C-alpha cells in the first residue's frame, strides 16, 4: 500500500496555513452571506464590547490608519449599522455606536461564526476542545 504524502509529519506552519485557508473560506462565505467582511465584523464586535469609543481610539485598537477607518465607518454608517455622534463637551470627537440594525446583524454574524467554531472543534474529542481553543488563543496573543 502506497503512503499518502500527508501521512508524513508536515511542518507545523504548513498545517496551520492549510487550516487557516479552510477556516478563512468558511468564515468569509458566512460573512458574505450577511453582507459583511471580516474587518467589518471585527469593528462591530469591538464597538459593541467597548461601549463608547471615539474614532481615534477605535483606529488604534483595530491597528488601522485613522484615514482608512473613515471609509469603513462611512460604509457601515450608510448601511445603518452604526452611528457617529459628537461627544458632549468635546465636539471634535465622534463617538461610534451600533444601531439596533447593527446589533441584530452582529448577533447573526456571531451565530454564524460560532457554527464555524463548532465545525472546527468537532475534529477534536470534547475533552480537548476548550484546551485547544485556549492554547490557540495563547499563540495568537504572542504573535
matplotlib code that plots the C-alpha trace (Angstrom):
import matplotlib.pyplot as plt

x = [0.0, 1.4, 1.7, -0.1, 2.3, 0.2, 1.0, 4.4, 5.0, 4.4, 5.8, 3.6, 3.5, 2.1, -0.6, -1.6, -1.7, -3.9, -6.2, -6.3, -7.2, -10.1, -11.4, -11.0, -13.1, -15.9, -15.6, -15.6, -18.5, -20.6, -20.0, -20.5, -24.0, -24.7, -23.1, -20.1, -16.3, -14.1, -12.8, -16.4, -17.2, -14.1, -15.1, -18.7, -17.5, -15.1, -17.7, -20.2, -17.9, -16.2, -19.4, -18.2, -15.2, -14.1, -12.8, -9.2, -9.3, -11.2, -8.5, -5.8, -7.4, -8.0, -4.5, -5.8, -4.8, -7.5, -7.9, -8.6, -11.0, -13.2, -14.1, -15.1, -17.2, -18.8, -19.8, -21.2, -23.0, -24.6, -25.9, -27.5, -25.2, -23.6, -23.9, -21.2, -22.2, -20.4, -19.2, -20.8, -18.1, -15.7, -17.5, -14.2, -14.6, -17.1, -18.3, -19.1, -22.1, -24.0, -27.6, -30.3, -29.8, -26.1, -26.7, -29.1, -26.6, -23.8, -25.8, -26.4, -22.8, -21.7, -24.1, -22.7, -19.1, -20.0, -21.2, -17.8, -16.1, -18.2, -17.3, -13.6, -13.7, -15.7, -12.5, -11.3, -12.5, -14.9, -12.5, -9.8, -11.8, -11.5, -7.8, -7.2, -9.0, -7.1, -3.7, -4.5, -5.5, -2.2, -0.2, -2.2, -1.6, 2.1, 2.3]
y = [0.0, 3.4, 6.1, 9.4, 12.5, 13.9, 10.8, 12.1, 14.7, 18.0, 21.2, 23.0, 26.1, 24.1, 22.6, 26.0, 27.6, 24.8, 25.0, 28.8, 28.6, 26.2, 28.3, 31.5, 30.2, 29.2, 32.4, 34.7, 32.8, 33.0, 36.8, 37.4, 35.9, 38.6, 41.4, 41.7, 41.4, 40.1, 43.6, 44.8, 42.1, 42.9, 46.5, 45.8, 43.4, 46.0, 48.8, 46.5, 45.3, 48.7, 50.6, 54.1, 54.6, 57.6, 57.2, 57.7, 55.1, 52.7, 53.1, 52.4, 49.3, 48.0, 48.9, 50.8, 54.2, 56.6, 57.8, 54.3, 53.7, 56.6, 54.8, 51.7, 53.7, 55.6, 52.4, 50.8, 54.0, 54.2, 50.7, 51.8, 49.6, 52.3, 55.9, 58.5, 61.2, 64.2, 63.9, 66.3, 68.6, 68.0, 68.4, 67.5, 63.8, 61.5, 58.5, 55.3, 53.3, 50.4, 51.0, 48.4, 47.1, 46.8, 44.8, 42.4, 41.9, 41.4, 38.8, 36.9, 37.1, 35.8, 32.8, 32.1, 32.2, 30.1, 27.4, 27.5, 27.2, 24.2, 22.5, 23.2, 21.9, 18.8, 17.3, 17.0, 14.9, 17.0, 16.8, 18.7, 21.4, 24.1, 23.4, 23.6, 27.0, 28.4, 27.2, 28.7, 31.9, 32.0, 31.5, 34.3, 36.7, 36.1, 36.8]
z = [0.0, -1.0, 1.6, 1.0, 1.3, 4.1, 6.2, 6.8, 9.5, 7.7, 9.2, 11.7, 9.6, 6.6, 8.8, 10.2, 6.8, 5.4, 8.5, 8.1, 4.5, 5.1, 8.0, 6.1, 3.2, 5.5, 7.6, 4.6, 3.0, 6.1, 6.5, 2.8, 3.1, 5.7, 3.6, 5.9, 5.5, 8.3, 9.2, 9.4, 11.9, 13.9, 14.1, 15.0, 17.8, 19.2, 19.2, 20.8, 23.6, 24.2, 24.8, 23.9, 21.6, 19.6, 16.1, 17.0, 19.8, 17.5, 14.9, 17.5, 18.8, 15.3, 14.3, 11.3, 9.9, 11.1, 7.5, 6.2, 9.1, 7.9, 4.7, 6.6, 9.1, 6.2, 4.6, 7.8, 8.7, 5.2, 5.7, 9.0, 11.2, 13.2, 14.1, 14.8, 17.3, 18.5, 22.1, 24.5, 25.9, 23.1, 19.7, 17.9, 18.9, 17.3, 19.3, 17.4, 18.5, 17.0, 15.8, 16.6, 13.0, 13.7, 16.9, 15.1, 12.3, 14.8, 16.6, 13.3, 12.4, 15.8, 15.4, 12.0, 13.3, 16.3, 13.9, 12.2, 15.5, 16.3, 13.0, 13.6, 17.1, 16.2, 14.9, 18.5, 21.4, 23.5, 26.4, 24.3, 22.7, 25.4, 25.9, 22.1, 22.0, 24.9, 23.5, 20.1, 21.8, 23.7, 20.5, 18.8, 21.7, 21.5, 17.8]

ax = plt.figure().add_subplot(projection="3d")
ax.plot(x, y, z, "-o")
ax.set_aspect("equal")
plt.show()
